Amino acid sequence: MSDPQAPTPASPQSDAGTPADASAGATHAATPPIVANTGAVGVTGIELQEGRVIPRKQVASWALWDWATQPFNSVITTFVFTVYLTSSLFLPKDVAALDENDPIREAATADLTSNLGWAVAIAGLLIALLAPVLGQRSDAAGRRKLWLGISTVLLVLCMFAMFFTTASASWFWYGAALVAIGSVFSEIAGVNYNAMLVQVSTPKTIGRISGLGWGLGYLGGIVALGIVVVMQQSGWFGIPTGEGLNIRLIAVGCGVWAILFSIPLFLNVPEAPPAPERERVSFFGSYVVLARDIRRIWRETRPTFWFLLASAVYRDGLAGVFTFGAIIAARIFGFSDTEVIVFGIAANLIAGVSTIAVGRLDDRFGARAVILGALIGLVAVGLIVFLARDAGTTVFWIFGLILCMFVGPAQAASRSFLARVTPAGREGEIFGLYATTGRAASFLSPALWALFIGLFGATAWGILGIVIVLLAGLVLMLFVKVPQPAK
């Protein structure tokens, strides 16, 4: 694979002598106005990177943060810890003693998965309230990296606290709350991380670099899950497994992993400067500024507004695929604990490779084309998984992995699409709105998952709820036009 960090040969190199820190940090010389009534945006942060040479060390360090924090998503919220929380270990003892096919036990297990969905939905609402305001304030103060560091530390502390989630019905809500709170910190960190994308890329490499970061995240998940499999196969090297000790230690290990691999970003990527002409107001005053900025986007760059809306819906569907993917494998298709982990490794491998590869298609054909193609694939394959829910494990091995092939490219292309149309100096705020609109809709997949399970009394119907969310996002995305940067 050719180096995505390297400057494009055809690009002008007038700034080639710019010091490394300045080349990454001086992306915001001004905050240009949005061009009204044209569908175009003012000068974007990524346009100001034209012709700059981005040091490879900065790109690699930035991308490693995805690698560092991905185990929270892959190991904890998808393949290990949430499966642990929704297992029979957290049922009342008298219910757990019943036969697996007993209707009472099945209903109680469905309640666990439903309650986890509601916890994640509540976390989404909290993210919707905080993300754009914190992003806006980090823009104004030039503290993206600081807020990224604070959020990363809090995420790590949540993973450490999961050690105390012993296998008992009385600890279920404690564990579910930590998953939800960790999701909040993970998303707030992601706002500032995504905003930093324009500091480490150029207009001709942003798709590849966005894909590189997301792809490394998935590959990091593979390595972390591989370690879990090795420990399982070796009998946990003598570690007792009573009361879920082995699973609780995995959560601690994910926290240590995040610390080790996030350090390079904080050492090598410079802080963004304060955005000029941005108001510095009180925390609650930031909501007034936010409301004004949203009205401005609606009046002057409506395609960006509709993209925020469409992406809010389909990204929640993407999150649903990974949040409930392992539960679907275990509870519907009968995967064993080990099979779930092996499937997780294969899923992350396919997602990582496809995301890195499709990043080049993003730069060549545009992010919108990548997003639409991925969503069409997800809806089609999701319906197949639902309709073939009684066909056995082989069906999910095939089509579950195909689903994963589409998720990463859609996520990475969404990030690059928004970065391309964000006015300089407003990256934190716009990516905060991106998180807010996403999390304002983040109750959709968990709620439809819980609702369909509750209505039909079986976990399999939750699949249909996620497919409906993806389909709604696809329809909305068809109406999104690509805004043209103002020259």
C-alpha positions in Angstrom: 0.0 0.0 0.0 1.4 3.4 -0.9 1.9 5.9 1.8 -1.3 8.0 2.4 0.7 10.5 4.4 3.0 11.4 1.5 2.4 14.7 -0.3 0.7 14.4 -3.6 3.3 15.0 -6.3 1.0 17.2 -8.4 0.2 19.5 -5.4 2.0 22.8 -5.2 4.8 22.8 -2.7 5.1 26.4 -1.8 4.8 25.6 1.8 7.2 22.7 1.8 9.6 24.6 4.1 7.0 25.2 6.7 8.0 23.6 10.1 6.1 20.4 10.9 4.2 21.9 13.8 3.1 24.9 11.8 2.0 22.9 8.9 -0.3 20.9 11.0 -1.5 23.6 13.3 -1.9 26.6 11.0 -5.1 25.5 9.4 -7.2 28.3 10.6 -6.0 31.7 9.4 -9.5 33.0 9.6 -13.1 32.0 9.9 -14.6 32.8 6.5 -18.3 33.4 6.1 -20.5 30.8 4.5 -21.5 31.8 1.0 -25.3 32.3 1.2 -27.8 30.8 -1.2 -25.3 29.0 -3.3 -25.0 25.6 -1.8 -21.3 26.3 -1.3 -19.3 26.8 1.9 -16.6 29.3 2.7 -13.0 28.3 2.8 -12.7 25.0 4.5 -10.0 23.8 6.9 -9.0 21.1 4.5 -8.6 23.7 1.6 -6.1 25.6 3.8 -4.0 22.4 3.8 -3.6 22.4 0.0 0.1 21.9 -0.8 1.3 21.3 2.7 3.6 18.5 3.6 2.2 16.5 6.6 4.9 14.6 8.6 4.3 10.9 8.5 4.8 10.7 12.3 1.8 13.0 12.8 -0.5 11.0 10.6 0.6 7.7 12.1 0.2 9.1 15.7 -3.2 10.5 14.9 -4.4 7.2 13.3 -3.1 5.2 16.3 -5.8 6.7 18.6 -8.4 4.7 16.7 -6.3 1.6 17.3 -6.0 2.5 21.0 -9.7 3.0 21.7 -11.3 0.5 19.4 -11.2 -2.3 22.0 -13.9 -0.4 23.9 -16.2 -0.9 20.9 -15.1 -4.3 19.7 -14.3 -6.1 22.9 -16.5 -4.4 25.5 -19.6 -3.1 23.7 -19.8 -5.7 20.9 -18.2 -9.1 21.4 -17.3 -9.7 25.1 -18.6 -7.5 27.9 -22.1 -6.9 26.6 -22.5 -10.6 25.8 -21.3 -11.3 29.4 -24.0 -8.8 30.7 -26.8 -10.5 28.8 -25.8 -14.0 29.7 -27.6 -16.3 32.1 -25.0 -15.2 34.8 -27.1 -12.1 35.3 -30.4 -13.8 35.6 -32.0 -14.5 39.0 -30.7 -17.9 40.2 -34.1 -19.5 40.0 -34.7 -18.4 36.5 -31.1 -19.3 35.4 -31.8 -22.9 36.7 -34.6 -23.4 34.2 -34.2 -25.1 30.9 -32.8 -22.9 28.1 -36.0 -23.3 26.1 -38.3 -22.5 29.0 -40.5 -19.5 28.1 -39.8 -17.8 31.4 -36.0 -18.0 30.9 -36.3 -16.8 27.3 -38.3 -13.8 28.4 -35.9 -13.0 31.1 -32.9 -13.1 28.7 -34.8 -10.9 26.3 -35.3 -8.4 29.2 -31.5 -8.2 29.7 -30.9 -7.4 26.0 -33.8 -4.9 26.0 -32.6 -3.2 29.2 -29.1 -2.9 27.8 -30.6 -1.2 24.7 -32.4 1.3 26.9 -29.2 2.2 28.8 -27.3 2.8 25.5 -30.3 4.9 24.3 -30.1 7.2 27.4 -26.4 7.6 26.8 -27.1 8.8 23.3 -29.4 11.5 24.6 -26.7 12.8 26.9 -24.2 12.9 24.1 -26.6 14.9 22.0 -26.8 17.6 24.7 -23.0 17.9 25.3 -21.1 17.1 22.1 -21.6 20.3 19.9 -21.2 22.7 22.8 -17.9 21.0 23.9 -16.7 21.0 20.3 -17.6 24.6 19.9 -15.7 25.6 23.0 -12.6 23.6 22.0 -12.6 25.4 18.7 -12.8 28.8 20.3 -10.1 28.1 22.9 -7.8 26.0 20.7 -8.1 23.0 23.1 -9.1 20.1 21.0 -6.2 17.9 22.1 -6.8 18.8 25.8 -10.4 17.8 25.6 -9.5 14.6 23.7 -7.1 13.8 26.5 -9.6 14.4 29.3 -12.2 12.3 27.5 -9.8 9.5 26.8 -8.8 9.3 30.5 -12.4 9.2 31.6 -13.1 6.4 29.1 -10.2 4.4 30.5 -11.5 4.9 34.1 -14.9 3.4 33.0 -13.1 0.4 31.6 -11.2 0.0 34.9 -14.4 0.3 36.9 -15.9 -2.6 34.9 -13.7 -4.9 37.0 -16.2 -4.8 39.8 -19.1 -6.1 37.7 -19.4 -9.5 39.3 -21.7 -12.1 37.7 -24.9 -11.5 39.6 -28.3 -10.1 38.7 -27.8 -7.3 41.3 -24.7 -6.0 39.3 -26.4 -5.9 35.9 -27.4 -2.2 36.0 -23.9 -1.2 37.3 -22.3 -2.9 34.3 -24.9 -1.5 31.8 -24.4 2.0 33.3 -20.6 1.8 32.7 -21.1 0.7 29.1 -23.4 3.7 28.6 -21.2 6.2 30.4 -18.1 4.9 28.6 -20.0 5.5 25.3 -20.5 9.1 26.3 -16.8 9.7 26.9 -15.9 7.8 23.8 -18.1 9.9 21.6 -17.0 13.2 23.2 -13.4 12.2 22.6 -14.3 11.3 19.0 -15.6 14.8 18.3 -12.2 16.4 18.9 -10.3 13.5 17.3 -12.4 13.8 14.1 -11.9 17.6 14.1 -8.1 17.0 14.1 -8.4 15.1 10.8 -7.9 18.3 8.8 -4.6 18.9 10.7 -3.1 15.7 9.4 -4.4 15.5 5.8 -4.8 17.4 2.5 -7.6 17.7 0.0 -6.2 14.8 -2.0 -5.4 12.4 0.9 -8.3 13.0 3.4 -10.3 10.0 2.3 -7.3 7.7 2.6 -6.2 9.1 5.9 -9.7 8.9 7.4 -9.9 5.3 6.1 -6.5 4.6 7.5 -7.5 5.7 11.0 -10.8 3.8 11.0 -9.1 0.7 9.4 -6.4 0.7 12.1 -9.1 0.8 14.7 -10.7 -2.3 13.4 -7.3 -4.0 13.1 -6.5 -3.0 16.7 -9.8 -4.7 17.6 -8.5 -7.9 15.9 -5.3 -7.9 18.0 -7.2 -7.3 21.2 -9.8 -10.0 20.4 -7.0 -12.3 19.4 -5.4 -11.9 22.8 -8.8 -12.8 24.4 -9.0 -16.0 22.2 -5.5 -17.1 23.2 -6.3 -16.6 26.8 -9.5 -18.6 26.5 -7.8 -21.5 24.7 -5.0 -21.6 27.2 -7.5 -21.9 30.1 -6.8 -18.3 31.1 -3.3 -19.3 32.3 -4.7 -20.4 35.6 -6.8 -17.3 36.2 -10.1 -18.2 38.1 -13.2 -17.7 36.0 -15.7 -17.6 38.8 -18.0 -14.6 39.1 -16.8 -13.5 35.6 -13.3 -12.6 36.8 -11.8 -13.4 33.4 -14.2 -11.1 31.6 -13.7 -8.3 34.2 -9.9 -8.5 33.7 -10.4 -8.2 29.9 -12.1 -4.8 30.6 -9.1 -3.7 32.6 -6.7 -4.9 29.8 -8.7 -2.7 27.3 -8.1 0.3 29.5 -4.3 -0.3 29.6 -4.3 -0.8 25.9 -6.0 2.6 25.4 -3.4 4.3 27.5 -0.4 2.8 25.7 -1.5 3.5 22.1 -3.0 6.9 22.6 0.2 8.4 23.9 1.8 9.1 20.5 -1.0 11.4 19.4 -0.5 13.6 22.5 3.2 13.7 22.0 3.4 14.3 18.2 0.3 16.0 16.9 0.2 19.7 17.8 -2.7 21.5 19.4 -4.9 23.5 17.0 -4.7 27.2 17.5 -7.8 29.1 18.9 -10.2 29.9 16.1 -10.3 33.7 15.4 -13.6 35.5 15.5 -15.3 32.8 17.5 -17.2 33.9 20.5 -16.1 32.8 24.0 -19.2 32.6 26.1 -20.3 30.7 29.2 -21.2 27.0 29.0 -24.9 27.6 28.9 -24.4 30.6 26.6 -22.8 28.2 24.2 -26.3 26.7 23.5 -27.4 30.1 22.3 -24.5 30.3 19.9 -25.2 26.7 18.8 -28.8 27.5 18.0 -27.7 30.5 15.9 -25.2 28.4 14.1 -27.7 25.7 13.3 -30.1 28.3 11.8 -27.2 29.6 9.8 -26.4 26.2 8.4 -30.1 25.8 7.5 -30.3 29.1 5.7 -26.9 29.1 3.9 -25.6 25.5 3.5 -28.6 23.4 3.4 -26.9 20.3 1.8 -24.7 20.2 5.0 -27.8 20.3 7.1 -29.4 17.4 5.3 -26.2 15.4 5.5 -26.1 15.9 9.2 -29.7 14.6 9.4 -29.3 11.7 7.0 -26.0 10.6 8.6 -27.6 10.8 12.1 -30.0 8.1 11.1 -27.8 5.7 9.1 -24.8 6.0 11.5 -27.1 4.9 14.4 -28.0 1.9 12.2 -24.2 1.2 11.7 -23.7 1.5 15.5 -26.6 -1.0 16.0 -24.9 -3.6 13.8 -21.8 -3.7 16.0 -23.5 -3.0 19.3 -25.9 -6.0 18.9 -23.9 -8.1 16.5 -22.4 -10.4 19.0 -25.8 -10.7 20.8 -27.4 -11.7 17.5 -24.6 -14.3 16.9 -24.9 -15.8 20.4 -28.6 -15.6 21.1 -30.1 -16.2 17.6 -27.6 -18.3 15.7 -26.3 -20.2 18.7 -22.6 -19.2 18.6 -20.6 -20.4 21.6 -18.5 -17.8 23.6 -15.4 -18.8 21.7 -17.2 -18.7 18.3 -18.4 -15.2 19.1 -14.8 -14.1 19.7 -13.5 -15.8 16.6 -16.3 -14.2 14.6 -15.3 -10.8 16.1 -11.7 -11.2 15.0 -12.8 -12.1 11.4 -15.3 -9.2 11.4 -12.7 -6.6 12.5 -10.2 -8.0 9.9 -12.7 -7.6 7.1 -13.9 -4.2 8.3 -10.4 -2.9 8.7 -9.1 -4.1 5.3 -12.2 -2.9 3.4 -12.1 0.5 5.2 -8.4 1.2 4.3 -9.0 0.0 0.7 -12.1 1.9 0.1 -10.5 5.1 1.4 -8.8 5.4 -2.1 -12.2 5.1 -3.7 -13.4 7.9 -1.5 -10.6 10.2 -2.8 -11.4 9.2 -6.4 -15.2 8.9 -6.7 -16.3 11.0 -3.6 -17.5 10.1 -0.2 -21.2 10.2 -1.1 -20.9 7.4 -3.6 -19.1 5.3 -1.0 -21.8 5.9 1.6 -24.7 5.1 -0.7 -23.1 1.9 -1.9 -22.3 0.7 1.6 -25.9 1.4 2.8 -27.5 -0.5 0.0 -25.3 -3.4 0.8 -26.1 -3.3 4.5 -29.9 -3.2 4.0 -29.8 -6.1 1.5 -27.6 -8.3 3.6 -29.4 -7.4 6.9 -32.7 -8.6 5.4 -31.1 -11.8 4.4 -29.8 -12.4 8.0 -33.3 -11.7 9.4 -35.0 -14.0 6.9 -32.5 -16.8 7.4 -32.5 -16.6 11.2 -33.3 -20.3 11.5 -30.8 -21.5 9.0 -27.9 -22.1 11.4 -24.5 -20.7 12.1 -23.1 -20.9 8.6 -25.5 -18.3 7.3 -24.4 -15.8 9.9 -20.7 -16.6 9.3 -21.2 -15.7 5.7 -23.6 -12.8 5.8 -22.6 -11.4 9.1 -19.0 -10.9 7.8 -20.4 -9.3 4.6 -22.3 -6.8 6.8 -19.0 -5.9 8.4 -17.4 -5.3 5.0 -19.8 -2.3 4.5 -19.8 -0.7 7.9 -16.3 0.7 8.1 -16.2 2.3 4.7 -19.5 4.1 5.4 -18.2 5.4 8.7 -14.8 6.6 7.3 -16.5 8.2 4.2 -18.9 10.0 6.4 -16.1 11.6 8.4 -14.2 12.7 5.2 -17.4 14.0 3.6 -18.1 16.3 6.6 -14.4 17.4 6.9 -14.5 18.5 3.2 -17.4 20.9 3.7 -16.6 22.3 7.1 -15.6 26.0 7.2 -12.1 26.6 8.7 -12.1 27.1 12.4 -15.4 25.3 13.0 -14.3 21.7 12.8 -15.0 21.0 16.5 -18.4 22.5 16.5 -19.5 20.9 13.2 -18.2 17.5 14.3 -19.9 18.1 17.6 -23.2 18.7 15.7 -22.3 15.5 13.8 -22.1 13.7 17.0 -25.2 15.4 18.4 -27.4 14.7 15.4 -26.1 11.2 15.4 -26.7 10.7 19.1 -30.0 12.7 18.9 -31.0 9.8 16.8 -29.0 7.2 18.7 -32.0 6.0 20.5 -33.4 4.7 17.2 -31.5 1.4 16.9 -31.6 0.5 20.6 -35.2 1.6 20.9 -36.4 -0.3 17.8 -34.3 -3.2 18.9 -36.0 -3.2 22.3 -39.4 -2.4 20.8 -39.4 -5.2 18.2 -38.1 -7.7 20.8 -40.8 -6.6 23.2 -43.6 -6.8 20.6 -42.7 -10.2 19.2 -41.1 -11.8 22.2 -37.9 -13.0 20.5 -34.4 -11.5 20.1 -34.3 -12.2 16.3 -36.9 -9.5 15.6 -34.4 -6.9 16.8 -32.5 -7.4 13.5 -35.5 -6.0 11.6 -35.4 -2.9 13.8 -31.8 -2.2 12.9 -32.5 -2.8 9.1 -35.4 -0.3 9.2 -33.0 2.4 10.6 -30.4 1.7 7.9 -33.1 1.9 5.2 -34.4 5.2 6.5 -30.9 6.7 6.5 -30.3 5.4 2.9 -33.5 7.2 1.7 -32.5 10.4 3.4 -29.0 10.2 1.9 -30.4 10.0 -1.6 -31.5 13.6 -1.3 -28.2 14.9 0.0 -26.3 17.0 -2.6 -22.6 17.5 -2.4 -21.8 21.1 -1.4 -19.1 22.8 -3.5 -16.4 24.7 -1.7 -16.3 28.4 -2.5 -13.1 29.3 -4.3 
